[in-house]
Amino acid sequence: MYKNILLPTDGSELSEEAIKSGVALAKLLNAKVTGLYVIPKPTSGDIWDVWAPENTEEGRMFRTKFEASFECVATRYISVIENAAKEAGVPCECFYVKSESPSEEIIKTAVEKGCDLIFMASHGKRGIGAILGSVTTKVLMSSNVPVLVHRV
């Protein structure tokens, strides 16, 4: 049935619950998992432009430190998927990318990595304020790859 399940995460508790269930499903199906975290790609006008304009040395240093901190966070979030897969004995490939649109990156990654299922939490860091979170809604509306939404 499914051979490669994409598990996107935003590091939230709901994502971690989805990861556990997604890895369990992969184990049942003898599938592998592909883990993904999308680092928000800063655009001009983001908060650091207020603190330190990009065209200054101070601005470039601030931006470098800011991006390095996001990479540390990404590594931590991805390790949750890697550890869950290792514990379950499920093959796993994980990585992170920078993008302005997490939903577009999730769909793009699913296609590029040959994933035949996207397994994601119903909501992310912003919590439960609607039926589905905004990223999940966008993935559901735009993906040609089947999406299984995990709701706790």
Secondary structure, 3 states (H helix, E strand, C coil): CCCEEEEEECCCHHHHHHHHHHHHHHHHHCCEEEEEEEEECCCCCCHHHHHCCCCCHHHHHHHHHHHHHHHHHHHHHHHHHHHHHHHHCCCEEEEEEEECCHHHHHHHHHHHCCCCEEEEECCCCCCCCCCCCHHHHHHHHHCCCCEEEECC
